[in-house]
Amino acid sequence: MVQGQQPPNPPVSNELREKAEKRVSQKMALLSHIGSYVIINGFLIMIWAVTGADTGNFWPIWIMIGWGIGLAFHIFGYITGKRSDAMRDKMVEKELNKIKKQ
């Protein structure tokens, strides 16, 4: 092997590839949700600043709170989903081992 070259990647099973693709899709969906939240709420704050900032009524907060709750659930689901996948895999392995012993 020539210095500076990396060794070839070992082949990856279809199951592992599917899991990786699922996690990447979930991560992309979460990042898209966060990006939408920031951009749209920033736009709403600009509208408020231009049209009614002098009234003191910061109405975008209601949208930010409502959407923020949904975003928090999305983040929580993403974090716990990775853990539940790992836990499910361990439980499946345990059951497979029990079945093999029978």
N, CA, C and O of each residue as an XYZ file, in Angstrom:
408
protein
N       0.855     -1.176      0.000
C       0.000      0.000      0.000
C       0.898      1.235      0.000
O       1.901      1.286      0.712
N       0.535      2.201     -0.786
C       1.291      3.434     -0.897
C       0.994      4.304      0.315
O      -0.139      4.374      0.790
N       2.036      4.963      0.801
C       1.846      5.812      1.972
C       0.845      6.916      1.644
O       0.904      7.519      0.573
N      -0.064      7.173      2.567
C      -1.081      8.199      2.378
C      -2.398      7.641      1.868
O      -3.423      8.320      1.933
N      -2.387      6.403      1.356
C      -3.628      5.776      0.913
C      -4.271      5.061      2.081
O      -3.592      4.514      2.950
N      -5.580      5.076      2.085
C      -6.308      4.366      3.121
C      -6.635      2.963      2.622
O      -6.825      2.756      1.424
N      -6.698      2.009      3.532
C      -7.058      0.656      3.110
C      -8.497      0.652      2.586
O      -9.302      1.491      2.991
N      -8.825     -0.277      1.696
C     -10.193     -0.325      1.176
C     -11.191     -0.632      2.297
O     -10.888     -1.355      3.246
N     -12.378     -0.065      2.158
C     -13.411     -0.297      3.164
C     -13.921     -1.731      3.065
O     -14.131     -2.242      1.965
N     -14.123     -2.383      4.216
C     -14.681     -3.734      4.174
C     -16.132     -3.672      3.685
O     -16.803     -2.659      3.883
N     -16.617     -4.725      3.060
C     -18.002     -4.703      2.582
C     -18.974     -4.563      3.745
O     -18.737     -5.081      4.836
N     -20.064     -3.860      3.497
C     -21.066     -3.601      4.526
C     -22.314     -4.408      4.188
O     -22.741     -4.457      3.035
N     -22.888     -5.034      5.200
C     -24.099     -5.823      4.963
C     -25.274     -4.907      4.618
O     -25.282     -3.725      4.964
N     -26.250     -5.469      3.937
C     -27.441     -4.698      3.560
C     -28.178     -4.178      4.777
O     -28.701     -3.063      4.768
N     -28.220     -4.993      5.829
C     -28.932     -4.587      7.048
C     -28.279     -3.351      7.674
O     -28.970     -2.412      8.069
N     -26.955     -3.358      7.761
C     -26.248     -2.209      8.327
C     -26.435     -0.975      7.455
O     -26.611      0.135      7.958
N     -26.396     -1.181      6.136
C     -26.581     -0.048      5.225
C     -27.976      0.543      5.381
O     -28.132      1.764      5.372
N     -28.992     -0.303      5.524
C     -30.365      0.180      5.714
C     -30.489      0.973      7.008
O     -31.143      2.016      7.038
N     -29.866      0.486      8.077
C     -29.892      1.206      9.354
C     -29.213      2.564      9.216
O     -29.717      3.575      9.705
N     -28.067      2.575      8.547
C     -27.344      3.832      8.369
C     -28.167      4.808      7.534
O     -28.229      5.995      7.852
N     -28.794      4.319      6.478
C     -29.620      5.188      5.640
C     -30.819      5.730      6.417
O     -31.208      6.884      6.243
N     -31.397      4.895      7.271
C     -32.535      5.338      8.095
C     -32.091      6.447      9.050
O     -32.781      7.457      9.191
N     -30.949      6.263      9.702
C     -30.458      7.283     10.633
C     -30.116      8.586      9.918
O     -30.396      9.672     10.425
N     -29.512      8.474      8.742
C     -29.188      9.677      7.979
C     -30.469     10.401      7.570
O     -30.530     11.629      7.633
N     -31.487      9.658      7.154
C     -32.768     10.271      6.779
C     -33.397     10.984      7.974
O     -33.914     12.093      7.842
N     -33.350     10.343      9.137
C     -33.899     10.964     10.339
C     -33.132     12.230     10.699
O     -33.730     13.240     11.069
N     -31.818     12.173     10.590
C     -30.995     13.337     10.916
C     -31.277     14.480      9.941
O     -31.382     15.636     10.351
N     -31.398     14.159      8.656
C     -31.680     15.187      7.650
C     -33.059     15.817      7.899
O     -33.222     17.028      7.750
N     -34.042     15.004      8.273
C     -35.375     15.533      8.560
C     -35.330     16.468      9.760
O     -35.973     17.517      9.753
N     -34.579     16.096     10.787
C     -34.464     16.946     11.972
C     -33.760     18.255     11.635
O     -34.205     19.325     12.051
N     -32.663     18.175     10.885
C     -31.953     19.396     10.504
C     -32.821     20.305      9.638
O     -32.764     21.527      9.767
N     -33.610     19.720      8.771
C     -34.531     20.492      7.945
C     -35.578     21.183      8.813
O     -35.914     22.343      8.574
N     -36.091     20.480      9.812
C     -37.083     21.039     10.724
C     -36.487     22.217     11.499
O     -37.125     23.260     11.639
N     -35.271     22.046     11.997
C     -34.612     23.124     12.744
C     -34.363     24.321     11.832
O     -34.592     25.464     12.227
N     -33.899     24.064     10.626
C     -33.648     25.154      9.678
C     -34.911     25.922      9.345
O     -34.898     27.152      9.296
N     -36.004     25.204      9.115
C     -37.288     25.854      8.831
C     -37.731     26.708     10.013
O     -38.210     27.828      9.837
N     -37.567     26.171     11.210
C     -37.957     26.892     12.424
C     -37.200     28.220     12.520
O     -37.797     29.267     12.771
N     -35.905     28.166     12.321
C     -35.075     29.369     12.451
C     -35.407     30.386     11.366
O     -35.595     31.567     11.659
N     -35.480     29.938     10.117
C     -35.712     30.857      9.002
C     -37.096     31.490      9.076
O     -37.226     32.709      8.957
N     -38.126     30.680      9.270
C     -39.492     31.225      9.267
C     -39.725     32.115     10.476
O     -40.335     33.177     10.351
N     -39.248     31.698     11.649
C     -39.450     32.549     12.827
C     -38.622     33.832     12.727
O     -39.050     34.881     13.210
N     -37.459     33.761     12.113
C     -36.687     34.981     11.856
C     -37.456     35.933     10.946
O     -37.473     37.142     11.175
N     -38.090     35.384      9.918
C     -38.907     36.175      8.998
C     -40.086     36.806      9.745
O     -40.393     37.979      9.531
N     -40.744     36.046     10.613
C     -41.871     36.586     11.384
C     -41.416     37.706     12.324
O     -42.129     38.691     12.514
N     -40.237     37.550     12.903
C     -39.713     38.602     13.775
C     -39.428     39.868     12.968
O     -39.659     40.980     13.442
N     -38.922     39.691     11.743
C     -38.691     40.862     10.882
C     -40.020     41.550     10.545
O     -40.097     42.779     10.547
N     -41.054     40.775     10.259
C     -42.376     41.368      9.986
C     -42.849     42.144     11.202
O     -43.328     43.272     11.077
N     -42.716     41.546     12.377
C     -43.126     42.220     13.605
C     -42.338     43.509     13.800
O     -42.904     44.536     14.174
N     -41.028     43.454     13.547
C     -40.179     44.632     13.746
C     -40.573     45.765     12.808
O     -40.529     46.934     13.193
N     -40.954     45.434     11.595
C     -41.307     46.452     10.606
C     -42.709     47.007     10.844
O     -42.951     48.197     10.644
N     -43.628     46.148     11.270
C     -45.030     46.573     11.339
C     -45.522     46.987     12.718
O     -46.382     47.862     12.823
N     -45.000     46.383     13.771
C     -45.624     46.700     15.049
C     -44.740     46.582     16.257
O     -45.233     46.323     17.355
N     -43.453     46.761     16.092
C     -42.543     46.633     17.233
C     -42.798     47.706     18.274
O     -42.519     47.509     19.457
N     -43.328     48.843     17.834
C     -43.552     49.940     18.778
C     -44.750     49.694     19.702
O     -44.916     50.404     20.693
N     -45.583     48.701     19.390
C     -46.747     48.423     20.251
C     -46.352     47.637     21.491
O     -47.078     47.643     22.485
N     -45.222     46.968     21.443
C     -44.777     46.187     22.593
C     -45.359     44.790     22.621
O     -44.974     43.987     23.471
N     -46.277     44.474     21.718
C     -46.876     43.150     21.674
C     -46.039     42.258     20.759
O     -46.155     42.351     19.537
N     -45.209     41.406     21.325
C     -44.340     40.526     20.544
C     -45.108     39.263     20.183
O     -44.939     38.218     20.811
N     -45.966     39.372     19.151
C     -46.833     38.265     18.777
C     -46.101     37.050     18.203
O     -46.644     35.949     18.299
N     -44.907     37.172     17.614
C     -44.251     35.957     17.103
C     -43.926     34.930     18.192
O     -43.696     33.758     17.891
N     -43.907     35.361     19.437
C     -43.575     34.426     20.515
C     -44.558     33.267     20.570
O     -44.175     32.147     20.908
N     -45.837     33.524     20.239
C     -46.844     32.461     20.306
C     -46.568     31.387     19.260
O     -46.738     30.197     19.528
N     -46.151     31.794     18.095
C     -45.800     30.844     17.043
C     -44.522     30.108     17.428
O     -44.413     28.897     17.236
N     -43.568     30.837     17.964
C     -42.300     30.231     18.354
C     -42.491     29.188     19.460
O     -41.853     28.136     19.444
N     -43.366     29.485     20.412
C     -43.617     28.539     21.496
C     -44.311     27.291     20.969
O     -43.888     26.171     21.253
N     -45.387     27.490     20.195
C     -46.127     26.337     19.668
C     -45.263     25.444     18.800
O     -45.237     24.227     18.979
N     -44.560     26.048     17.862
C     -43.707     25.290     16.968
C     -42.527     24.709     17.740
O     -42.075     23.601     17.447
N     -42.029     25.450     18.719
C     -40.908     24.972     19.530
C     -41.250     23.702     20.291
O     -40.400     22.829     20.466
N     -42.501     23.600     20.745
C     -42.929     22.374     21.428
C     -42.866     21.197     20.456
O     -42.363     20.125     20.790
N     -43.385     21.416     19.249
C     -43.312     20.356     18.241
C     -41.879     19.987     17.898
O     -41.555     18.811     17.737
N     -41.027     20.989     17.787
C     -39.614     20.754     17.494
C     -38.948     19.987     18.641
O     -38.128     19.101     18.402
N     -39.295     20.320     19.866
C     -38.731     19.614     21.019
C     -39.116     18.129     20.988
O     -38.294     17.266     21.295
N     -40.370     17.837     20.616
C     -40.791     16.441     20.493
C     -40.028     15.735     19.371
O     -39.681     14.560     19.497
N     -39.769     16.442     18.285
C     -39.010     15.865     17.182
C     -37.593     15.531     17.637
O     -37.082     14.449     17.349
N     -36.961     16.462     18.349
C     -35.606     16.230     18.864
C     -35.596     15.068     19.844
O     -34.721     14.205     19.784
N     -36.571     15.048     20.743
C     -36.672     13.961     21.731
C     -36.850     12.616     21.025
O     -36.217     11.626     21.391
N     -37.715     12.590     20.014
C     -37.925     11.355     19.265
C     -36.674     10.895     18.549
O     -36.402      9.696     18.476
N     -35.915     11.833     18.021
C     -34.665     11.484     17.335
C     -33.661     10.899     18.326
O     -33.031      9.879     18.047
N     -33.515     11.539     19.468
C     -32.542     11.080     20.467
C     -32.939      9.714     21.028
O     -32.111      8.806     21.097
N     -34.184      9.571     21.423
C     -34.616      8.302     22.006
C     -34.768      7.222     20.951
O     -34.675      6.037     21.271
N     -34.999      7.598     19.710
C     -35.113      6.614     18.641
C     -33.830      5.857     18.430
O     -33.847      4.650     18.190
N     -32.701      6.565     18.518
C     -31.410      5.891     18.371
C     -31.211      4.910     19.514
O     -30.701      3.807     19.314
N     -31.610      5.309     20.703
C     -31.454      4.415     21.855
C     -32.379      3.218     21.739
O     -31.983      2.089     22.029
N     -33.617      3.466     21.314
C     -34.566      2.352     21.233
C     -34.155      1.373     20.138
O     -34.379      0.171     20.280
N     -33.556      1.861     19.044
C     -33.057      0.957     18.009
C     -31.975      0.052     18.574
O     -31.970     -1.151     18.315
N     -31.062      0.623     19.343
C     -29.985     -0.169     19.936
C     -30.550     -1.187     20.932
O     -30.108     -2.335     20.978
N     -31.531     -0.749     21.727
C     -32.131     -1.649     22.712
C     -32.876     -2.782     21.997
O     -32.791     -3.939     22.409
N     -33.603     -2.450     20.930
C     -34.337     -3.454     20.174
C     -33.372     -4.469     19.568
O     -33.637     -5.671     19.592
N     -32.258     -3.991     19.027
C     -31.264     -4.893     18.449
C     -30.714     -5.855     19.504
O     -30.529     -7.039     19.224
N     -30.455     -5.354     20.709
C     -29.950     -6.218     21.777
C     -30.996     -7.265     22.161
O     -30.666     -8.428     22.391
N     -32.252     -6.842     22.227
C     -33.317     -7.779     22.582
C     -33.495     -8.850     21.504
O     -33.730    -10.018     21.817
N     -33.385     -8.455     20.251
C     -33.489     -9.424     19.156
C     -32.353    -10.430     19.244
O     -32.575    -11.632     19.101
N     -31.136     -9.949     19.480
C     -29.991    -10.851     19.627
C     -30.204    -11.831     20.769
O     -29.894    -13.016     20.646
N     -30.732    -11.335     21.880
C     -30.974    -12.187     23.043
C     -31.995    -13.279     22.702
O     -31.810    -14.442     23.061
N     -33.064    -12.898     22.012
C     -34.083    -13.859     21.617
C     -33.520    -14.875     20.622
O     -33.825    -16.064     20.712
N     -32.704    -14.413     19.679
C     -32.095    -15.334     18.723
C     -31.215    -16.370     19.434
O     -31.224    -17.551     19.088
N     -30.462    -15.908     20.425
C     -29.624    -16.821     21.186
C     -30.460    -17.823     21.949
O     -30.082    -18.990     22.042
N     -31.595    -17.399     22.502
C     -32.489    -18.329     23.211
C     -33.042    -19.377     22.257
O     -33.106    -20.560     22.592
N     -33.437    -18.941     21.077
C     -33.997    -19.858     20.089
C     -32.935    -20.861     19.638
O     -33.240    -22.039     19.453
N     -31.715    -20.417     19.462
C     -30.641    -21.315     19.036
C     -30.357    -22.386     20.078
O     -29.990    -23.509     19.732
N     -30.525    -22.045     21.353
C     -30.246    -22.988     22.427
C     -31.324    -24.059     22.549
O     -31.071    -25.128     23.104
N     -32.497    -23.791     22.048
C     -33.616    -24.734     22.182
C     -33.485    -25.911     21.277
O     -34.348    -26.789     21.276
